[in-house]
Amino acid sequence: MLTPTPAQALERNDRRLESVPGGGMTVFEENGPARVAHHVHPVWKIVLPERGPAVAGRISGAGLLVPPQLAHTAAVISAYTALDDRFQGVRWS
């Protein structure tokens, strides 16, 4: 049984970023397009855009599974939900 944990939300202008930690995994979403600079995550990450492709470097698709330690840039053109096992933070674009 999972114990619910409180969601965290950040708002800036017309954009909202939410993270919901729990069970060792973290789900976060943003209600608009986003782009992050070259970075490396120590954990697996799944990115699922609401519409349009998710892009990591030269790879794009309806969703992305990014392995740990892969140096990459990333972008989505719509709202998205992402899952990883540790909240890394998101830069506003």
LINJO-V522628 format. One record per backbone hydrogen bond with DSSP energy under -0.5 kcal/mol. NH is the residue of the N-H (numbers start at 1). CO is the residue of the C=O. If there is no record, write none. Layout:
BEGIN
nh	co
NH	CO
NH	CO
END
This chain:
BEGIN
nh	co
4	2
8	19
10	17
12	15
15	12
17	10
18	29
19	8
20	27
22	25
25	22
26	84
27	20
28	82
29	18
30	80
31	16
34	76
36	74
39	72
45	66
46	83
47	64
48	81
49	62
50	79
54	61
55	75
56	59
57	73
59	56
61	54
64	47
66	45
66	64
67	65
69	41
70	67
71	69
72	39
74	36
75	55
76	34
77	53
80	30
81	48
82	28
83	46
84	26
85	44
END
